[in-house]
Amino acid sequence: MSDEKSDIDIISSFLSLELGCSDLGEHDDLFSAGIESIQIIRLVSFLENKFCIEIPPSKMNYDNFHTISSIKKTIKSIVSDHE
């Protein structure tokens, strides 16, 4: 994974466009911000392409995708598992 701050910025930028919300914080709950299932699917596809990974179904749960911070940790975990 690249620089952690830039990873957060990449994820935040994508979600800001998807949700039409420019003030998402790293620890804001995405579901409270209005993310819907189709946006989660687009997010997973975006992350898999951007970070050249495959997110296993076992990692696709609320705990791993409810904040930008939790997404970053999930991606980092998947990347480190494949090194």
MILUMDO-326809 format. One line per 4 residues: number of its first residue (from 1); for each residue x, y negated, z negated of N, C-alpha, C. Coordinates in pm, 1 decimal, always signed. Layout:
// MILUMDO-326809
NUM) X Y Z X Y Z X Y Z; ...
//
This chain:
// MILUMDO-326809
1) +84.2 +117.0 +0.0 +0.0 +0.0 +0.0 +88.6 -123.2 +0.0; +41.3 -228.4 +58.4 +120.4 -350.3 +64.4 +109.1 -428.4 -66.0; +148.1 -552.9 -63.2 +141.8 -639.9 -179.8 +0.5 -638.8 -239.1; -7.9 -620.2 -371.1 -138.7 -605.7 -435.9 -226.6 -728.8 -418.3
5) -170.1 -848.2 -424.4 -249.4 -970.7 -408.1 -305.4 -977.7 -267.2; -224.2 -944.5 -166.9 -275.9 -949.6 -30.5 -380.8 -841.6 -7.4; -368.0 -726.6 -73.3 -470.4 -623.0 -62.6 -603.1 -672.5 -118.4; -597.2 -740.4 -230.9 -717.9 -797.5 -290.4 -777.4 -901.2 -196.1
9) -692.4 -983.8 -136.0 -739.5 -1085.3 -42.5 -805.4 -1022.6 +80.1; -747.0 -914.5 +130.4 -802.7 -844.5 +247.0 -940.9 -789.6 +213.9; -951.4 -722.3 +101.5 -1079.5 -663.8 +59.6 -1180.9 -774.7 +31.5; -1137.5 -877.5 -37.6 -1225.5 -989.2 -71.6 -1276.5 -1059.9 +54.0
13) -1189.9 -1081.3 +151.0 -1230.3 -1147.4 +275.9 -1335.1 -1065.5 +349.5; -1312.7 -934.7 +357.7 -1409.0 -847.0 +423.9 -1544.3 -853.6 +353.3; -1542.6 -841.4 +221.7 -1667.3 -841.9 +145.9 -1736.5 -978.0 +149.7; -1659.4 -1084.3 +151.5 -1718.6 -1218.1 +161.2 -1796.5 -1233.3 +290.5
17) -1739.7 -1180.5 +399.4 -1810.9 -1185.2 +527.7 -1935.1 -1096.7 +524.9; -1922.3 -977.8 +470.5 -2033.9 -883.2 +465.1 -2148.6 -936.4 +379.1; -2114.8 -997.2 +267.0 -2216.7 -1040.4 +171.7 -2256.2 -1186.8 +187.0; -2182.0 -1259.1 +272.0 -2210.0 -1401.1 +287.0 -2185.3 -1477.5 +159.0
21) -2082.6 -1435.3 +86.5 -2052.2 -1490.8 -45.6 -1902.3 -1517.7 -52.8; -1864.2 -1642.6 -66.9 -1722.0 -1676.4 -63.0 -1655.1 -1681.4 -200.1; -1729.8 -1659.5 -306.1 -1671.0 -1675.3 -439.1 -1666.8 -1545.4 -519.3; -1645.5 -1433.4 -451.0 -1635.1 -1305.7 -521.6 -1503.5 -1298.8 -597.5
25) -1511.8 -1269.4 -724.3 -1391.9 -1250.5 -804.0 -1350.0 -1104.6 -804.8; -1229.6 -1079.9 -842.3 -1173.6 -944.6 -843.8 -1253.7 -848.3 -932.1; -1317.9 -902.2 -1034.9 -1389.9 -817.1 -1130.0 -1542.5 -834.1 -1123.9; -1591.7 -905.5 -1022.3 -1736.5 -922.5 -1006.7 -1799.5 -792.7 -957.6
29) -1915.2 -759.1 -1011.9 -1986.9 -638.8 -971.6 -2048.4 -660.3 -833.3; -2005.6 -578.7 -737.3 -2051.6 -593.1 -599.6 -2199.3 -559.6 -584.2; -2247.6 -467.4 -665.6 -2388.2 -430.1 -656.9 -2477.2 -541.0 -710.7; -2431.5 -611.0 -812.6 -2504.1 -727.4 -862.3 -2499.6 -841.6 -761.2
33) -2392.3 -844.6 -681.6 -2378.0 -947.8 -578.6 -2462.8 -917.1 -455.3; -2522.0 -797.2 -451.6 -2614.6 -765.5 -343.8 -2565.3 -670.3 -236.7; -2453.1 -602.3 -259.7 -2404.2 -509.5 -158.2 -2505.6 -396.7 -139.9; -2527.0 -357.9 -14.4 -2622.5 -253.3 +18.4 -2549.1 -133.1 +77.4
37) -2620.2 -22.5 +90.1 -2557.4 +102.7 +133.2 -2488.6 +91.1 +268.8; -2548.7 +22.0 +364.6 -2485.8 +7.8 +496.6 -2355.1 -70.9 +486.1; -2350.4 -165.6 +395.3 -2227.2 -242.4 +375.7 -2119.6 -157.6 +309.4; -2159.1 -65.1 +223.5 -2063.2 +27.9 +163.5 -2004.3 +116.9 +272.7
41) -2088.3 +162.8 +364.6 -2039.2 +245.9 +475.2 -1939.5 +166.9 +560.0; -1972.4 +42.8 +590.8 -1879.9 -41.0 +668.8 -1751.5 -67.2 +590.7; -1763.5 -87.0 +460.5 -1646.2 -108.4 +375.8 -1554.9 +13.2 +377.6; -1611.1 +131.1 +360.8 -1530.8 +254.3 +362.1 -1459.7 +269.2 +496.3
45) -1530.7 +246.5 +604.5 -1470.2 +254.7 +737.8 -1356.9 +152.7 +753.4; -1382.0 +30.6 +707.8 -1280.1 -74.9 +712.6 -1155.3 -34.7 +633.5; -1175.4 +13.3 +511.8 -1062.4 +51.3 +426.6 -983.4 +166.7 +486.3; -1053.0 +265.7 +539.4 -984.6 +379.8 +600.3 -899.6 +335.5 +719.4
49) -952.6 +246.8 +800.3 -877.1 +197.7 +915.6 -763.1 +104.9 +874.7; -790.5 +14.9 +783.9 -690.6 -85.4 +742.7 -572.0 -21.2 +671.4; -598.3 +76.5 +585.8 -492.4 +135.7 +504.9 -449.2 +273.8 +554.3; -502.6 +315.7 +670.2 -465.9 +444.8 +731.4 -481.4 +561.0 +632.7
53) -599.1 +568.2 +574.5 -628.7 +673.0 +476.4 -763.7 +735.4 +509.9; -794.6 +843.3 +440.6 -928.7 +900.7 +444.0 -977.4 +905.0 +299.9; -1089.7 +842.1 +276.0 -1145.4 +839.5 +141.0 -1231.8 +964.1 +123.6; -1190.6 +1053.6 +34.5 -1267.8 +1177.5 +17.0 -1401.7 +1149.7 -51.5
57) -1501.6 +1232.2 -21.8 -1632.6 +1213.3 -85.1 -1626.4 +1207.7 -238.4; -1533.0 +1280.2 -296.7 -1520.7 +1280.6 -443.0 -1483.5 +1143.2 -499.9; -1426.0 +1056.3 -417.2 -1387.0 +921.8 -461.3 -1496.5 +817.6 -436.1; -1601.9 +857.3 -363.5 -1707.3 +762.6 -327.9 -1815.0 +761.5 -435.6
61) -1790.6 +679.1 -537.0 -1886.8 +666.6 -646.2 -1884.8 +523.6 -701.4; -1981.1 +494.7 -783.2 -1995.1 +360.2 -838.8 -1867.5 +312.6 -907.7; -1809.2 +396.6 -990.6 -1691.0 +355.6 -1066.6 -1576.2 +311.3 -976.1; -1562.4 +373.5 -860.9 -1451.8 +341.7 -770.1 -1482.0 +226.1 -675.6
65) -1609.2 +185.6 -664.6 -1646.3 +84.1 -566.4 -1729.9 -31.1 -621.2; -1733.7 -49.6 -750.6 -1820.7 -155.3 -803.2 -1754.9 -292.6 -811.1; -1622.0 -298.9 -805.1 -1552.6 -427.4 -802.7 -1437.2 -420.3 -703.1; -1385.9 -535.2 -665.4 -1268.0 -538.4 -578.4 -1151.2 -472.0 -648.7
69) -1138.6 -495.5 -777.0 -1030.6 -434.3 -854.8 -1040.3 -281.9 -853.9; -1161.6 -228.1 -872.3 -1176.3 -82.3 -872.6 -1150.0 -23.6 -733.8; -1185.5 -96.6 -629.6 -1156.6 -51.1 -493.1 -1005.7 -45.8 -471.7; -936.9 -150.1 -515.0 -791.1 -154.7 -500.9 -725.8 -36.6 -572.2
73) -770.0 -7.1 -693.1 -715.1 +105.9 -768.5 -743.4 +238.6 -698.2; -861.8 +251.5 -642.3 -898.8 +374.2 -571.1 -810.1 +393.4 -449.4; -791.6 +287.9 -372.2 -706.5 +295.5 -252.0 -563.5 +329.0 -293.3; -514.6 +264.3 -396.1 -378.4 +289.1 -444.2 -363.5 +434.1 -486.6
77) -462.6 +489.1 -553.4 -459.5 +629.0 -596.3 -456.3 +724.6 -476.5; -536.5 +695.7 -376.3 -539.0 +782.1 -256.8 -405.7 +776.4 -184.0; -351.0 +657.9 -170.1 -221.7 +642.6 -103.0 -112.1 +716.7 -178.4; -109.6 +701.6 -310.9 -3.8 +767.7 -388.8 -19.2 +919.5 -387.5
81) -141.6 +968.9 -377.6 -164.9 +1114.3 -368.0 -108.9 +1172.0 -239.0; -95.2 +1089.8 -135.0 -49.4 +1137.9 -5.6 +97.3 +1107.5 +21.9; +168.0 +1053.1 -74.8 +310.4 +1022.8 -55.7 +396.1 +1139.9 -95.1
//
